[in-house]
Amino acid sequence: MSPAVDRSPTKPGAAISLAAGILAVAVLGVAMPPSAGLTIPGVAVIGAGLHYGRERFVTGGGVLLFAGVLVAGVGDAGVGPTLIGGALSVLAWDAAVNAVELGEQVGYEAETRSAELSHAAGTTAVGFGTAVAAYALYVPFEGGRPIVSVVLLTVAAVLLASALRVSSPTSTNTQ
């Protein structure tokens, strides 16, 4: 009889996810304190999803993080913190989903650090590249509230999430 494989989320992805989530809380909470009312619980729910290995919790936490980004964007947080917080929120969610899926597929004890760092680097590049592009599009329209950046960030986040789900080599329908 072979030993059971621990299907818990992988440690590198969990660490990346929680670090990005905490950074998002810090950036958004300083720029627009009310957004912390959503981002802090968002990180907690992602943490619960990582603890229990539940992708639905991770996704719910990601939604809360992004809701905090929207609060910051509609408020007076400024374009920079809103876009940075949005990119960090997407990274937190994506790294957590990847950790859960890798844990289900290869197990907690598998050596996944290299793959997860590569995945996180790609997500970071796309997320912050999108933030830079959104900022470049916003600058000509600069004026009042950064609502244009919020709209652009929302569209970019949806496109990024779709692209990551389609291109992810670990995405499966295990639900």
Secondary structure, DSSP 8 states (H G I E B T S, - for coil): ----------HHHHHHHHHHHHHHHHHHHHH-GGGHHHHHHHHHHHHHHHHHT-HHHHHHHHHHHHHHHHHHHHTTS-HHHHHHHHHHHHHHHHHHHHHHHHHHHH-TTS--HHHHHHHHHHHHHHHHHHHHHHHHHHGGG-SS-THHHHHHHHHHHHHHHHHHHHH-TT-----
